Amino acid sequence: MFLPLSLLSYTSILGLISIMFLIAVVIVDGAFKMEAPGSFWDPAETTFGVVSTNKLGLAFGLFMAGVSPIIYHVTCRSR
């Protein structure tokens, strides 16, 4: 049923290397880019809260599109 530990350890190392590479790319890109968005030196303007209620439905829809299949899968397996 489960994978052997030798396969899981290789997968874990691959995941750790991928995360470290992704963090390095974000740091290097943010340090060398001088204009917004994506720059550490000139960050894009952000707000805390909802600016437009027109886009709130889209945000909830995208969230539920990713979460609903997971909830369905978990509840079906628990029966």
C-alpha positions as CSV (number, residue, x, y, z in Angstrom):
1,M,0.0,0.0,0.0
2,F,2.8,2.5,0.9
3,L,5.9,3.3,-1.0
4,P,9.2,2.1,0.3
5,L,11.3,4.6,2.3
6,S,14.0,4.7,-0.3
7,L,11.6,6.1,-2.9
8,L,10.1,8.5,-0.5
9,S,13.5,9.8,0.6
10,Y,14.4,10.6,-3.1
11,T,11.1,12.4,-3.5
12,S,11.6,14.3,-0.3
13,I,15.1,15.5,-1.4
14,L,13.7,16.5,-4.8
15,G,11.0,18.5,-3.1
16,L,13.5,20.3,-0.8
17,I,15.8,21.1,-3.6
18,S,12.8,22.5,-5.6
19,I,11.7,24.7,-2.8
20,M,15.2,26.0,-2.1
21,F,15.6,26.8,-5.9
22,L,12.2,28.6,-6.0
23,I,13.1,30.7,-2.9
24,A,16.5,31.6,-4.5
25,V,14.8,32.6,-7.8
26,V,12.3,34.8,-6.0
27,I,15.1,36.5,-4.0
28,V,17.4,37.0,-7.0
29,D,14.5,38.3,-9.2
30,G,13.3,40.7,-6.5
31,A,16.8,42.0,-5.9
32,F,17.7,42.7,-9.5
33,K,14.4,44.0,-10.8
34,M,14.1,47.7,-10.2
35,E,10.5,48.5,-11.1
36,A,7.1,47.1,-9.7
37,P,5.7,44.5,-9.7
38,G,8.1,42.0,-8.2
39,S,10.8,44.4,-7.0
40,F,12.1,44.6,-3.5
41,W,13.2,48.2,-4.2
42,D,9.9,49.5,-5.7
43,P,7.1,47.2,-4.4
44,A,3.6,47.4,-6.0
45,E,0.9,49.0,-4.0
46,T,-1.2,46.6,-2.0
47,T,-4.3,47.0,0.2
48,F,-5.5,45.3,3.3
49,G,-9.0,44.2,2.7
50,V,-11.5,44.2,-0.2
51,V,-11.2,47.0,-2.7
52,S,-13.8,45.9,-5.2
53,T,-16.7,43.6,-4.4
54,N,-17.0,42.9,-8.2
55,K,-13.9,40.7,-8.0
56,L,-14.8,39.0,-4.7
57,G,-17.0,36.4,-6.4
58,L,-14.1,35.5,-8.7
59,A,-11.8,35.0,-5.8
60,F,-14.2,32.8,-3.9
61,G,-14.9,30.8,-7.1
62,L,-11.2,30.2,-7.7
63,F,-10.7,29.2,-4.1
64,M,-13.6,26.7,-4.2
65,A,-12.5,25.3,-7.5
66,G,-9.3,24.2,-5.8
67,V,-10.8,23.2,-2.4
68,S,-14.0,21.5,-3.4
69,P,-12.4,18.4,-5.1
70,I,-10.2,17.9,-2.0
71,I,-13.2,18.0,0.4
72,Y,-15.1,15.7,-1.9
73,H,-12.2,13.2,-2.0
74,V,-11.7,13.3,1.7
75,T,-15.3,12.8,2.6
76,C,-15.7,9.9,0.1
77,R,-12.7,8.1,1.6
78,S,-13.9,8.4,5.2
79,R,-17.1,6.4,4.6
